Amino acid sequence: MDERRRASRVKVDLPARWEGVLTQQQGQITDLSINGCFVLSGGQVEPKELVRLEIVLPNQSPMYLWAEVVDAAYEIGFAVRFTATEDEDEKRLAEFIEAELRRS
């Protein structure tokens, strides 16, 4: 894969809530890119499951994103790929990631 096509990832500690087919849970976003994230959470999900994420960036209102589970680690968390975002939320996410990259 061409390195320029890979989305920049940042290590974060952001509060999140998520809702899947079977449950609603709270968690922490620990790894974030414009394309997806890792959610540290004890809730159970299945690969390819669609979940609705609420991510709270520092000093901002929550953003809501739809995502598909791409990997799950039982009782640890799961990785998702964002499937639908509002343009404004995508812009906010990109600006936050860029600021985090500049700080590191």
C-alpha positions in Angstrom: 0.0 0.0 0.0 1.3 3.4 -0.9 2.2 5.3 2.3 0.6 8.5 1.0 -2.7 6.8 0.9 -2.6 5.7 4.5 -4.5 8.0 6.9 -2.4 9.6 9.6 -3.2 8.1 13.0 -3.0 9.7 16.4 -3.0 8.2 19.9 -5.7 9.9 21.9 -7.8 9.4 25.0 -11.3 10.6 24.1 -14.6 9.7 25.7 -17.1 8.0 23.5 -20.4 6.3 23.6 -21.5 3.7 21.1 -24.6 1.9 20.2 -24.7 -1.5 18.4 -27.3 -4.1 17.6 -27.2 -5.7 21.1 -26.1 -2.9 23.4 -25.2 0.7 24.3 -21.9 1.2 26.0 -19.3 3.8 26.9 -15.7 3.6 25.9 -12.5 5.5 25.2 -11.1 6.2 21.7 -7.4 5.3 21.9 -6.4 5.5 18.3 -7.9 7.8 15.7 -7.7 8.6 12.0 -10.0 10.3 9.5 -11.0 6.8 8.4 -11.7 5.1 11.7 -10.7 4.5 15.3 -10.1 1.9 18.1 -12.7 1.9 20.8 -11.6 0.6 24.2 -14.8 -1.0 25.6 -16.0 -4.1 27.2 -19.1 -4.3 25.1 -19.5 -7.1 22.5 -19.7 -6.4 18.8 -19.4 -8.6 15.7 -17.3 -8.0 12.6 -19.2 -6.0 9.9 -21.7 -4.8 12.5 -22.8 -1.2 12.1 -22.4 1.0 15.2 -23.2 4.6 15.9 -20.4 6.4 17.7 -20.6 9.6 19.7 -17.1 11.1 20.0 -16.4 14.1 22.2 -13.4 16.1 21.1 -11.9 18.5 23.7 -13.9 21.7 24.2 -16.3 20.8 21.4 -19.8 19.4 21.1 -20.2 15.7 20.4 -20.0 14.3 16.9 -22.0 11.4 15.7 -20.6 8.9 13.2 -21.7 5.6 11.7 -19.0 3.0 11.5 -18.5 -0.7 10.6 -16.6 -3.0 12.9 -13.5 -4.3 11.2 -11.9 -6.1 14.1 -13.0 -7.0 17.6 -11.0 -8.1 20.7 -13.3 -9.7 23.2 -13.6 -7.7 26.4 -10.9 -5.2 25.2 -12.4 -3.2 22.4 -12.9 -3.0 18.6 -11.7 -1.2 15.5 -14.1 0.6 13.2 -14.0 2.1 9.8 -16.2 5.2 9.5 -18.9 4.8 6.9 -21.0 8.0 7.1 -20.1 11.3 8.6 -21.5 14.8 8.2 -19.2 17.2 6.3 -18.9 19.4 9.3 -17.9 16.5 11.6 -15.4 15.2 9.0 -13.9 18.7 8.9 -13.7 18.9 12.7 -12.1 15.5 12.9 -9.5 16.3 10.3 -8.6 19.6 12.1 -8.3 17.8 15.4 -6.0 15.1 13.9 -3.9 17.7 12.2 -3.5 19.6 15.5 -2.6 16.4 17.3 0.0 15.6 14.7 1.6 19.0 15.0 1.9 18.6 18.8 3.6 15.3 18.6 
